[in-house]
Amino acid sequence: MWRCCSRGRAISSTDFVEADLIEWETAGETFEEADFSNARLNASLHTRTAFLRCVFRRTNLFDATFVQCKMTGSVFESAELRPLTVDGGDWSYVRLRGADLRGVSFRGVRLSEADLTDADLTDCDLRESDLSYATLRGATLTGADLRGANVTGVDLSELRLAGAVLDVAQAMQVARGLGAVVE
């Protein structure tokens, strides 16, 4: 098992391609533009760690946990993301196109301007998350809980929302998006 040797360390442009990082633990490190392609991060635990503009291509994150992590600008492509635990943090500008995120909780997570095109967010807990200006084109939100989420700049009327839980303001936004006059 590989562990960072100094807490709070900054690591830039590092190559972790095909690395075996099963049960890896990080706390307070900063990774910038690191490549985790084909790496195995199963059952890993990351606390207050920043993964800035990192690449997770075909990465196995089965049972990984991210606690108050900053994932800004990172790209997840064909990554194994379930089950995944996300406890707070900033996932702004993250690219999760076509990701299978069924049942993952992003409660209270900042996902501002994230690219969730064609992502499967079925049964996700998105309460109090910040989805402002996120790209959700083609995303499935069947059964998702969006209560209290900031959906500014998101056209909810074009999404698959069967069984999704919305608050009143979001329901009015959907109705307006469908052309209804709400008084």
Helices and strands as residue ranges (DSSP letters): E 10-12, E 25-27, E 30-32, E 45-47, E 50-52, E 55-57, E 64-70, E 75-77, E 84-90, G 156-158, H 168-177
